[in-house]
């Protein structure tokens, strides 16, 4: 499977940088399973998803974010999304995802939304 993300642990927060433009449905399930495995290995920390390299967000991408949000909620953790692309921000707004995802302009802002400075 193509590597769609990198991740680092910054303090008590896992930062996943996604490189997904157009996500196919079957790829979404594979990526989610890999993300869940990596988060489990890290002890299910709080999560920042960095979407700054994502050019477009379609329904599969929206579904993926909802699935990750559900996974994080199951483990009673927090999630933030970093995005500076107007097209992607518009999709997040239209789909009302801003109501349940912390949408931030930078990693620093995302860390601060958890009450922590950037690591």
N, C-alpha and C positions, 0 to 999 in steps of 0.2 A: 504494500500500500504506500502511496506517495506520502511523504511527511508534510502535513499541513500546518504544523505548529511547532514552536519551540516553547520551552517553559523554564522558569527559574523560580527559586524560592527566595523572596526578599522579606526578611524578618519572618513574620507569621503568615505571610500572604503569598500564594502561588500566582505568578504572573504568566499567563499563557498568551503568546503572540500568535494570532491566527493569520494564515496566508490563504484565504479562501475568497475567490471571486464568485464563481458559480459553483455551488455545491449540489451534487447529484444526490438524490434521496438515499440511495444505497451507501454512498460515501458518508453521509451524515451519521448513520447508525454505527459505522466502523470507527469514525472519528470520536463519537461520543463514548464508545466502549473503551477506546484508548485513553481518552481524557479521564474517564472514571477510574481506570486502572492506575494512571499516574497520580491522580488525586489521592487514591487509597494508599499508594506507596508513601505519599507525603503526609498521611494522617488527616486527610480532608481539611486542608487549611482554607481560609477565606480565599476568594478568587478574583483576579482582575483579568478580563479578556480584552486584549489589545487588538482593536479592529482598524488601527490606523493604516494598515497596508491593504485593507479590503476596499475594492473599488465599487462594488455593487452588492446589495443584499436582496436576495430573492426569497421566495416562500420557504425553500429548503433551509436557507440561512436563518430565517426567522424561527422556523421550527427547531433548528439546532439550538439557538439561544434559549428558547423556552424549555427545551429538554435539559440543558445545562442548569438553568435556573431551578427547575424541579429537583435535579440531583443535589444541588447545593442546599436547597431548602430541606430536603430529606435529612441532611446531616447537620442542620441548624447552623449553617455558615452564611457568610455574606458574599455578595457578588457585585462587582462594578464592571462597567464596559467603558473602554477608552476609545473615542472616535472623534475625528476631526474632519471627516468627509461629509459634505453637505448632502450628497445623495443618500448615503447610509443613514445619516441623522434624520432625514426626511422620512425614510421607511420606519425607523424606530418611533418617530412621532406619530405617523399615520396609523401604525399598528398598536399604538398606545403602550408600547413596551417601556416607555419612559416612566410609566406609573409603577412598574415593579422592578426595573433595573436602574441602578445608579449610573447615569450616563455622564461621563467626564471628558474634558478636553485633553487631559494629560495624565501620565502615570502619577505625577506628583499630586494632582487633584484627586485621583482615585485613592491613593494612599491616605490622603487627608480626610476623605469621606469616611474612612474607617477609623479615624482618630489617630493615625500614625503618620509620621513623616516618611518620605521615600527612603529606601535602604540603599 
